[in-house]
Amino acid sequence: MKLSTTMKLTLFVVTSVISLQTSAEILMQWQRTPLAIDLNVEQERIIFVDRNVKIGYPPSLSGKLRIQNAGGTLYLKPTQAFPETRLQLQDMQNGEIILLDVEAKENKDKLEPIKLVYEPKQATDSATFGEIEQDSQPLSEITQPKSSLPAPAALTRYAAQSLYAPLRTVEPLDGVQSVHHRLPANITTLLPGLPVKATPLAAWQLGDYVVTAVKLKNQSAEIVKLDPRYIQGRFYAATYQHNWLGGKGTAEDTTTVYLISLGSADNAMIPEPKRVVKKHVVKKTVKPQTDHAEGK
């Protein structure tokens, strides 16, 4: 049976719309009522908040939900099922609270990323990190955080996005360049008072400042609380991806700390103690020679 031109066009349009819908994020509008977010156990779900937010969660989620926040993008990965529980996101610029009701279930279905959208007035009032809001500005000027964030803060955000965010969501940073961290593979002087293994990951430089990302892995069975004041060295600033580590072998036993230094981090780090090489001394006993001349 032949299809008319109109029917062919209709089928093409419908097919195009369906293919676009299957590849796009789910849009959820924040209208001051809690947003229900479904999660699957051991599956990470991405939520594009597009705001600089601080996350609050009840103690009941400790050890059950891994939460990572990188440049306005949330990464939620439950390790076990839990009932509906509320998360609080606080906009760091205007103090507005956004509520998410998350629930984790045993489900193998793939969940799409979620993008939060806001009413026009809210979106204008709360542009992330004070970005330029005029439509006449070029896109490159709007997305450059150089004009709205101090270099240390911009570097930290860039490093976190580069390590944990999808490549397409990493915001460009004018003037940043990747540099070699020049640190030993195992750093023992950074947090000498904690049972953690510190391994350098990568470093980036912007002007005189360098951010060095260091992986921290708990070596004990106990929960370890992290505090910037524990860090040893001459650093300008330090930011943890998470402020605690779960026991060794758990999903939460590893995090990252971002160290800001003036110049390379090896100049700010306390030098590693030199290994003392013990010399093996061989004792040799020399027998005195007998003077045969005396016996003659």
Secondary structure, DSSP 8 states (H G I E B T S, - for coil): ----HHHHHHHHHHHHHHHHHHHS-EEEE-SSS-EEEEEETT--EEEE--S-EEEE--GGGTTTEEEEEETTEEEEEESS-EEEEEEEEEETTT--EEEEEEEEE---S----EEEE--HHHHHHT-GGG----TTS-HHHHH-GGGTS-HHHHHHHHHHHHHHS-GGG----TT-EEE-----SSBSSSSTTSSEEEEEEEEEEETTEEEEEEEEEE-SSS-EE--GGG--S--SEEEESSSEE--TTSTTSEEEEEEEEES-HHHHS----------------------HHHH-
